[in-house]
Each structure stands twice: as structure tokens, then as C-alpha cells.
């Protein structure tokens, strides 16, 4: 018996499945072209306290563009303003002018004075630095007289 010669293994050729690929073509830009904005100007204007609307008008774009593309620059400028205010507050405090430093801190740096409700003795509220018992008797009589007049006018 003769042995049959072994068959050679055929190499598999990869063939594309589905549609043939298209050649890549450069895509055309869609929409309005981007506005060229000077980023240094945005930071500088925000650092002196300009609003997003004012900055947008200065650089020639819309308010939404400022918020969408340049919000990080607005935040950076506003933070620089807060640092500058705090630095100036310190200088004013050292020079003795506290009023402006306090006002600027309240307006721009979220500083505030805590409000406290105080009571005296047995729960009597403090009114204009005095307890209710310390009001002049004439003032109290006038208040009660006004209340009585209003009650009479409602009945009649």
C-alpha cells in the first residue's frame, strides 16, 4: 500500500466582512467659527470685579460663551480679586481705617457679623439695650392706647 502524500495546509486569507471601508476625507467645520478671546484680558477684568456680561461685551462674545468656555478664567480672576481685597483690608487695619475693610469684606469675601439674640433674667427679651421693664411708663401707655383705638375702630 502506498501512502498518500500529506496535503499542504492552505493559508487563510482574511477577507473583509460587510461593506468596504471608505477613504477618510477631512471633515468640514460645522457651525460658527470660535471667537478669539484674549484670556489675559478675561482674568484681568474679572480681577477688578467686572461681571461676565461686562467682560463678554469687552471681548466681543456672548455671555454664555464666557460661562461655557472661560468659566475657569472668570473664577481665577474673581479669586485674585478676593486676595487683593484681603491684602488691602490688612493694610487698612494696620493704618487704623477699619470701616472700609469691614465693608469690602462683607461685600466680596462672604464675611459677616454673627447675630445673637440675648435675654436677661427670666427670659425677658432685650429691646434697644433695655429690658421691657425699663421702658418709660408713658411709652407703654401710648402703645396700649393705640391698640385700644384700633380695636374700637374694628368693632364700630
C-alpha positions as CSV (number, residue, x, y, z in Angstrom):
1,X,0.0,0.0,0.0
2,X,1.1,3.3,-1.0
3,X,0.9,6.2,1.3
4,X,-0.7,9.3,0.0
5,X,1.4,12.4,0.3
6,X,0.3,14.8,3.1
7,X,-1.6,17.8,1.9
8,X,0.0,21.2,2.5
9,X,-2.1,23.4,4.8
10,X,-3.5,26.4,3.0
11,X,-3.0,29.8,4.4
12,X,-6.3,31.5,5.3
13,X,-6.7,34.9,3.7
14,X,-8.7,37.5,5.7
15,X,-11.4,38.9,3.7
16,X,-13.4,42.0,4.6
17,X,-16.8,41.4,6.0
18,X,-19.6,43.8,5.2
19,X,-19.1,46.9,3.2
20,X,-15.7,48.0,2.1
21,X,-14.3,50.9,4.1
22,X,-14.4,54.4,2.6
23,X,-11.4,56.5,2.3
24,X,-11.0,59.1,5.1
25,X,-11.9,62.6,4.0
26,X,-11.1,65.7,6.0
27,X,-14.3,66.9,7.8
28,X,-15.6,70.4,7.2
29,X,-16.1,72.6,10.2
30,X,-19.7,72.9,11.3
31,X,-21.2,75.9,13.0
32,X,-20.0,79.3,13.8
33,X,-16.2,79.8,14.0
34,X,-14.8,80.1,17.5
35,X,-14.3,83.6,18.8
36,X,-10.7,84.6,19.5
37,X,-10.6,85.8,23.1
38,X,-7.6,87.3,25.0
39,X,-7.5,85.1,28.1
40,X,-5.3,87.5,30.0
41,X,-7.9,90.3,29.4
42,X,-10.6,88.0,30.9
43,X,-8.6,87.3,34.0
44,X,-7.6,91.0,34.4
45,X,-11.2,92.2,34.1
46,X,-12.5,89.6,36.4
47,X,-9.8,90.5,39.0
48,X,-11.1,94.1,39.1
49,X,-14.7,93.0,39.7
50,X,-16.2,93.1,36.2
51,X,-19.2,90.8,35.7
52,X,-19.3,88.1,33.0
53,X,-21.7,90.2,30.9
54,X,-19.3,93.2,31.0
55,X,-16.3,91.0,30.1
56,X,-18.2,89.4,27.2
57,X,-19.1,92.8,25.8
58,X,-15.5,93.9,26.1
59,X,-14.0,90.9,24.3
60,X,-16.8,90.7,21.8
61,X,-18.7,87.5,22.5
62,X,-21.8,86.3,24.3
63,X,-22.4,85.8,28.0
64,X,-23.0,82.1,27.5
65,X,-19.6,81.8,25.8
66,X,-17.9,83.3,28.8
67,X,-19.6,80.8,31.1
68,X,-19.2,77.8,28.8
69,X,-15.6,78.3,27.6
70,X,-14.0,80.7,30.1
71,X,-15.6,80.0,33.5
72,X,-12.2,78.8,34.9
73,X,-10.7,82.2,33.9
74,X,-13.6,84.1,35.5
75,X,-13.1,82.1,38.7
76,X,-9.4,82.7,38.6
77,X,-9.9,86.5,38.2
78,X,-12.5,86.7,41.0
79,X,-10.2,84.7,43.3
80,X,-7.4,87.2,42.6
81,X,-9.8,90.0,43.5
82,X,-10.6,88.4,46.8
83,X,-6.9,88.0,47.6
84,X,-6.4,91.7,46.7
85,X,-9.2,92.7,48.9
86,X,-7.9,90.8,51.9
87,X,-4.4,92.3,51.3
88,X,-5.9,95.8,51.3
89,X,-8.0,95.0,54.4
90,X,-4.8,94.1,56.2
91,X,-3.2,97.4,55.1
92,X,-6.2,99.4,56.2
93,X,-6.4,97.6,59.5
94,X,-2.8,98.3,60.2
95,X,-3.3,102.0,59.2
96,X,-6.3,102.3,61.5
97,X,-9.2,102.6,59.0
98,X,-11.5,99.6,59.8
99,X,-14.7,100.8,58.2
100,X,-13.7,100.3,54.6
101,X,-12.0,97.0,55.4
102,X,-15.1,95.6,57.0
103,X,-17.4,96.8,54.2
104,X,-15.3,95.3,51.5
105,X,-15.0,92.0,53.4
106,X,-18.8,91.8,53.7
107,X,-19.4,92.6,50.1
108,X,-16.8,90.4,48.4
109,X,-15.4,87.9,50.8
110,X,-18.6,86.4,52.4
111,X,-17.7,87.9,55.8
112,X,-20.4,88.7,58.2
113,X,-21.1,89.6,61.8
114,X,-22.9,86.9,63.8
115,X,-26.3,87.9,65.1
116,X,-27.0,87.0,68.7
117,X,-30.3,87.1,70.5
118,X,-29.8,87.8,74.1
119,X,-32.1,87.5,77.1
120,X,-31.9,88.9,80.5
121,X,-33.0,87.4,83.7
122,X,-36.1,85.3,83.4
123,X,-36.4,85.2,79.7
124,X,-37.1,88.9,79.2
125,X,-36.1,90.0,75.7
126,X,-33.6,92.8,75.4
127,X,-35.0,95.7,73.4
128,X,-32.7,98.5,72.3
129,X,-30.3,97.8,75.2
130,X,-33.1,97.8,77.8
131,X,-35.4,95.2,79.2
132,X,-39.2,95.6,78.7
133,X,-39.5,96.6,82.4
134,X,-37.2,99.6,81.8
135,X,-39.3,101.3,79.2
136,X,-40.8,104.5,80.2
137,X,-44.4,104.1,81.5
138,X,-45.6,106.9,79.2
139,X,-44.4,104.9,76.1
140,X,-46.2,101.8,77.3
141,X,-49.4,103.8,77.9
142,X,-49.2,105.3,74.4
143,X,-48.8,101.8,72.9
144,X,-51.9,100.4,74.8
145,X,-53.9,103.5,73.8
146,X,-53.2,102.9,70.1
147,X,-54.1,99.2,70.4
148,X,-57.5,100.2,72.1
149,X,-58.2,102.7,69.3
150,X,-57.7,100.0,66.6
151,X,-59.9,97.5,68.4
152,X,-62.7,100.1,68.8
153,X,-62.5,101.1,65.1
154,X,-62.8,97.5,64.0
155,X,-65.9,96.9,66.2
156,X,-67.6,100.1,65.2
